[in-house]
Amino acid sequence: MKLFERLTKKAQENPQRMILPESTEPRTLQAADRILADKIAEIIFIGKKEEIMAEAEKLGLKNIGGATIIDPQDQAFTEKYAELFCELRKKKGMTIEEARKTVTNPLYLGCLMIKAADADCLVAGALSPTSHVLRAAFQVLKTKPGISAVSGAFIMLLPEGCPYGDDGMLVFADCAVIPDPTTEELAEIAISTAKTTRDIAGLDPRVAMLSFSTYGSASHEKVDKVRNAVELVHKMDPSVCVDGEMQSDAALVPSVGAQKAPGSPVAGKANTLIFPSLETGNIAYKLVQRLAGAGAVGPILQGLAAPVNDLSRGATVDDIVNTIIVTCNQAIGDKGL
């Protein structure tokens, strides 16, 4: 079963409460209409009902009436979220008056609904800059226990017949968030990405921590950082199958892995690649996408306490549908379903 067929089926079997704060954005409405038609998720819009329904009618959409619509100006509804936000930010000097104003922002109200367990996940960014989406998520939801680093993974859908990865897939990280991760952040990225490999790609993760050195073939402080991150992963989460430092050919090619890293549980058969910096990860995924004709699903944000994903402002309707499906599956994975 192909990736999105499997993810769609799982989402349909475990419907999640998905918040779409950009409720009158045409592509978002079209995506939501498809999600509702296929019973993939419960949709919660934040906005004015009359504006949402008028836009839906203009677009000829038939299923938007099946969504829940929350008015951020309805203080009778939002007051408990203002109180929650005030409590969360009181050490930062937040007042109830400021909190009441903040919860009229759909991004913040959406994250607060998730924090209060009144929703499960959120997708935004078709209209909002990434910084705005992430700021709301960081201030309200924060990160998972034991994780301080939020990172971005891509699932690379490889061309048919490609011998690398598993089931035609490799997972790359971090390709989106942290320019120069510390040893601790690199370890956290590896742990978070192993979870994405398991929950979203549906693979048993074998994680290679990449460098320009394999098992000490080169000496440099950048190599030391990767090697130390591997050791830290072993301490933080011994269940993660991880090895390194290793070069990309040692990670992917069985004959090279056997020669350069004999006895490694990962070398030559990695399906999850952790890059030592954002520049290397971002460059690599774009090269594989363009030169090999691979599909790139992501960025999938990892490490947040609840699933929030950011869209490109150039996202297509298909992109938004796929991001909603992935985000619902993250929520399902967080619940252990």
C-alpha positions as CSV (number, residue, x, y, z in Angstrom):
1,M,0.0,0.0,0.0
2,K,1.4,3.4,-0.9
3,L,2.2,6.0,1.8
4,F,-0.8,8.2,1.5
5,E,-3.2,5.3,0.9
6,R,-2.1,3.8,4.2
7,L,-2.1,7.2,6.1
8,T,-5.5,8.0,4.8
9,K,-6.9,4.7,5.9
10,K,-5.5,5.1,9.3
11,A,-6.8,8.6,9.7
12,Q,-10.3,7.4,8.6
13,E,-10.2,4.7,11.2
14,N,-9.1,7.1,13.9
15,P,-10.6,10.5,13.1
16,Q,-8.8,13.4,14.7
17,R,-10.1,16.9,15.5
18,M,-8.1,19.1,13.1
19,I,-8.0,22.9,13.5
20,L,-7.7,25.0,10.4
21,P,-7.3,28.7,11.6
22,E,-7.1,30.2,8.1
23,S,-10.8,29.5,7.6
24,T,-11.6,31.7,4.5
25,E,-8.4,30.9,2.5
26,P,-9.7,29.3,-0.7
27,R,-7.2,26.4,-1.0
28,T,-7.7,25.6,2.7
29,L,-11.4,25.4,2.2
30,Q,-11.1,23.2,-0.8
31,A,-8.8,20.9,1.1
32,A,-11.1,20.8,4.0
33,D,-14.0,20.0,1.7
34,R,-12.1,16.9,0.4
35,I,-11.1,15.9,4.0
36,L,-14.8,16.1,5.1
37,A,-16.1,14.2,2.0
38,D,-13.7,11.4,2.6
39,K,-14.3,11.3,6.4
40,I,-10.5,11.7,7.1
41,A,-10.8,14.1,10.0
42,E,-13.2,16.3,12.0
43,I,-12.6,19.9,10.9
44,I,-12.7,22.9,13.2
45,F,-12.6,26.3,11.5
46,I,-11.8,29.5,13.5
47,G,-13.6,32.4,12.0
48,K,-16.9,34.0,11.2
49,K,-19.5,31.5,10.0
50,E,-21.1,33.8,7.5
51,E,-17.8,34.6,5.9
52,I,-16.7,30.9,5.8
53,M,-19.9,29.7,4.3
54,A,-20.1,32.6,1.8
55,E,-16.6,31.7,0.5
56,A,-17.5,28.0,0.4
57,E,-20.6,28.8,-1.7
58,K,-18.5,30.9,-4.0
59,L,-16.1,27.9,-4.5
60,G,-19.0,25.5,-5.0
61,L,-18.1,23.4,-2.0
62,K,-20.7,21.0,-0.7
63,N,-19.2,19.6,2.6
64,I,-18.1,22.6,4.6
65,G,-21.4,22.6,6.6
66,G,-20.1,19.4,8.3
67,A,-17.3,21.4,10.0
68,T,-17.4,23.0,13.5
69,I,-17.0,26.8,13.3
70,I,-15.6,28.7,16.2
71,D,-15.9,32.5,16.4
72,P,-12.7,34.0,18.0
73,Q,-14.7,37.1,18.9
74,D,-17.1,35.1,21.0
75,Q,-15.8,35.9,24.5
76,A,-18.3,33.5,26.1
77,F,-16.5,30.7,24.3
78,T,-12.9,32.1,24.4
79,E,-12.8,33.2,28.1
80,K,-11.5,29.9,29.4
81,Y,-8.7,29.9,26.8
82,A,-7.8,33.4,27.8
83,E,-7.5,32.3,31.4
84,L,-5.4,29.3,30.3
85,F,-3.1,31.5,28.3
86,C,-2.8,33.9,31.1
87,E,-1.8,31.0,33.4
88,L,0.7,29.6,30.9
89,R,2.4,33.0,30.5
90,K,2.0,34.6,33.9
91,K,5.8,34.3,34.6
92,K,6.3,36.4,31.4
93,G,4.0,39.1,32.8
94,M,0.9,38.1,30.9
95,T,-2.3,39.8,32.1
96,I,-5.9,38.6,31.5
97,E,-6.6,41.7,29.3
98,E,-3.6,40.8,27.1
99,A,-4.6,37.2,27.0
100,R,-8.2,38.1,25.9
101,K,-6.8,40.1,23.1
102,T,-4.3,37.3,22.1
103,V,-7.0,34.6,21.9
104,T,-8.8,36.5,19.1
105,N,-5.8,35.5,17.0
106,P,-6.9,32.2,15.4
107,L,-3.4,30.7,15.6
108,Y,-3.2,31.2,19.3
109,L,-6.8,30.1,19.9
110,G,-6.2,26.9,17.9
111,C,-3.2,26.0,19.9
112,L,-5.0,26.8,23.2
113,M,-7.8,24.5,22.2
114,I,-5.3,21.7,21.6
115,K,-3.7,22.5,25.0
116,A,-7.1,22.2,26.7
117,A,-7.7,18.8,24.9
118,D,-10.6,20.3,22.9
119,A,-8.8,19.5,19.6
120,D,-5.9,17.3,18.5
121,C,-3.8,19.0,15.8
122,L,-3.5,22.1,13.6
123,V,-2.3,23.0,10.1
124,A,-1.7,26.6,9.0
125,G,0.6,28.7,6.9
126,A,-1.2,29.2,3.6
127,L,-1.6,32.8,4.7
128,S,0.6,33.1,7.8
129,P,4.4,33.3,7.9
130,T,6.2,30.3,9.4
131,S,7.4,32.5,12.3
132,H,3.8,33.3,13.3
133,V,2.7,29.6,13.2
134,L,5.7,28.5,15.2
135,R,5.6,31.3,17.7
136,A,2.0,30.3,18.7
137,A,2.9,26.7,18.9
138,F,6.0,27.4,21.1
139,Q,4.3,29.7,23.5
140,V,1.3,27.5,24.0
141,L,2.2,23.9,23.4
142,K,5.9,23.9,23.9
143,T,7.9,20.7,23.3
144,K,7.6,17.1,24.2
145,P,9.0,16.0,27.6
146,G,12.7,15.5,27.3
147,I,12.9,17.3,23.9
148,S,13.9,20.9,23.5
149,A,14.6,21.0,19.8
150,V,11.8,21.3,17.2
151,S,13.0,20.1,13.8
152,G,11.7,19.3,10.3
153,A,11.8,16.0,8.5
154,F,11.1,15.1,4.9
155,I,9.9,11.7,3.7
156,M,11.6,11.1,0.4
157,L,9.6,9.0,-2.0
158,L,12.2,7.4,-4.1
159,P,11.9,6.5,-7.8
160,E,10.7,3.0,-8.5
161,G,13.5,0.5,-8.4
162,C,15.8,2.6,-6.2
163,P,17.7,0.1,-4.0
164,Y,18.0,2.4,-1.0
165,G,15.8,2.8,2.1
166,D,12.7,0.7,2.7
167,D,9.5,0.5,0.7
168,G,10.8,3.2,-1.6
169,M,11.3,5.7,1.2
170,L,14.0,7.5,3.1
171,V,13.5,10.0,5.9
172,F,15.8,13.1,6.1
173,A,16.2,15.5,9.0
174,D,16.7,18.3,10.0
175,C,16.0,20.0,6.7
176,A,13.9,23.0,8.0
177,V,14.5,24.5,11.4
178,I,17.9,24.4,13.3
179,P,20.9,25.9,11.3
180,D,23.7,24.5,13.5
181,P,22.4,22.0,16.1
182,T,24.4,21.3,19.2
183,T,25.3,17.8,20.2
184,E,22.2,17.6,22.4
185,E,19.9,19.0,19.7
186,L,21.4,16.6,17.1
187,A,20.5,13.7,19.5
188,E,17.0,15.0,20.0
189,I,16.5,15.3,16.2
190,A,17.5,11.7,15.8
191,I,15.0,10.5,18.5
192,S,12.2,12.7,17.0
193,T,13.0,11.5,13.5
194,A,12.9,7.9,14.5
195,K,9.4,8.5,15.7
196,T,8.4,10.1,12.4
197,T,9.9,7.2,10.5
198,R,7.8,4.8,12.6
199,D,4.6,6.8,12.9
200,I,4.4,8.3,9.5
201,A,6.6,6.4,7.1
202,G,5.5,3.2,8.8
203,L,9.0,1.8,8.9
204,D,11.2,0.3,11.6
205,P,13.8,3.1,11.9
206,R,17.4,2.5,11.3
207,V,19.1,5.8,12.0
208,A,22.4,6.9,10.5
209,M,24.1,10.0,11.9
210,L,25.9,11.4,8.9
211,S,29.2,13.1,8.6
212,F,32.2,13.3,6.2
213,S,33.8,10.6,8.4
214,T,33.0,7.0,9.1
215,Y,34.0,5.4,12.4
216,G,36.9,7.9,12.9
217,S,38.2,7.9,9.3
218,A,38.6,11.7,9.7
219,S,39.4,13.8,12.8
220,H,37.6,17.1,13.3
221,E,35.4,18.8,15.9
222,K,32.4,18.5,13.6
223,V,33.0,14.7,13.5
224,D,33.2,14.7,17.3
225,K,29.9,16.4,17.6
226,V,28.1,13.7,15.5
227,R,29.9,10.9,17.4
228,N,29.0,12.4,20.7
229,A,25.4,12.8,19.6
230,V,25.2,9.1,18.8
231,E,26.3,8.2,22.3
232,L,23.8,10.6,23.7
233,V,21.0,9.0,21.8
234,H,22.0,5.6,23.2
235,K,21.6,7.1,26.7
236,M,18.5,9.1,26.1
237,D,16.5,6.4,24.3
238,P,18.2,3.0,24.0
239,S,15.3,1.7,21.9
240,V,16.5,3.8,18.9
241,C,18.6,1.8,16.4
242,V,21.2,4.4,15.6
243,D,24.8,4.4,14.5
244,G,27.5,6.8,13.3
245,E,29.3,8.8,12.6
246,M,29.2,7.6,9.0
247,Q,29.3,8.9,5.4
248,S,26.2,8.7,3.3
249,D,27.5,5.9,1.1
250,A,28.4,3.8,4.2
251,A,24.9,4.4,5.5
252,L,23.1,3.4,2.3
253,V,25.2,1.0,0.2
254,P,25.6,-2.5,1.7
255,S,29.0,-3.2,0.3
256,V,30.4,0.1,1.4
257,G,28.8,-0.2,4.8
258,A,30.3,-3.6,5.3
259,Q,33.8,-2.3,4.4
260,K,33.7,1.0,6.3
261,A,31.6,0.0,9.3
262,P,31.7,-3.7,9.8
263,G,29.2,-5.1,12.3
264,S,27.1,-1.9,12.3
265,P,23.3,-2.5,12.7
266,V,22.7,0.5,10.5
267,A,25.5,0.8,7.9
268,G,24.4,-0.2,4.4
269,K,20.7,-0.4,5.4
270,A,19.8,3.0,6.9
271,N,16.3,4.3,6.2
272,T,16.6,7.5,8.3
273,L,19.4,10.0,7.7
274,I,20.3,12.7,10.2
275,F,22.3,15.5,8.8
276,P,24.9,17.4,10.8
277,S,23.5,20.8,9.9
278,L,20.5,22.5,8.3
279,E,22.5,23.5,5.3
280,T,23.5,19.9,4.5
281,G,20.0,18.5,5.1
282,N,18.3,21.2,3.1
283,I,20.7,20.9,0.2
284,A,20.5,17.1,0.2
285,Y,16.7,16.8,0.1
286,K,16.5,19.3,-2.7
287,L,19.2,17.6,-4.7
288,V,17.6,14.2,-4.3
289,Q,14.2,15.7,-5.2
290,R,15.5,17.3,-8.4
291,L,18.2,15.0,-9.6
292,A,16.5,11.7,-8.7
293,G,13.0,12.8,-9.3
294,A,12.0,11.9,-5.7
295,G,8.9,13.2,-4.0
296,A,9.4,15.2,-0.8
297,V,6.7,15.0,1.8
298,G,7.3,17.8,4.4
299,P,8.6,19.5,6.2
300,I,7.0,17.5,9.0
301,L,7.5,19.4,12.3
302,Q,8.8,17.2,15.1
303,G,9.3,17.7,18.8
304,L,6.3,19.8,19.6
305,A,4.0,18.6,22.4
306,A,1.2,18.3,20.0
307,P,1.1,18.1,16.2
308,V,1.2,21.5,14.4
309,N,2.4,21.7,10.8
310,D,3.3,24.8,8.7
311,L,2.4,25.1,5.1
312,S,4.2,26.9,2.4
313,R,2.3,30.0,1.3
314,G,2.5,28.6,-2.2
315,A,0.9,25.3,-1.1
316,T,-1.5,23.6,-3.5
317,V,-4.8,22.1,-2.4
318,D,-3.2,18.6,-2.7
319,D,-0.3,19.8,-0.5
320,I,-2.8,21.0,2.2
321,V,-4.8,17.7,2.0
322,N,-1.6,15.7,2.4
323,T,-0.3,17.8,5.3
324,I,-3.6,17.4,7.1
325,I,-3.4,13.6,6.6
326,V,0.2,13.5,7.9
327,T,-0.6,15.7,10.9
328,C,-3.6,13.6,11.8
329,N,-1.3,10.5,11.8
330,Q,1.2,12.3,14.1
331,A,-1.7,12.8,16.5
332,I,-2.7,9.2,16.2
333,G,0.9,8.1,16.9
334,D,1.1,10.4,19.9
335,K,-1.9,8.5,21.3
336,G,-0.3,5.2,20.6
337,L,-3.1,4.1,18.3
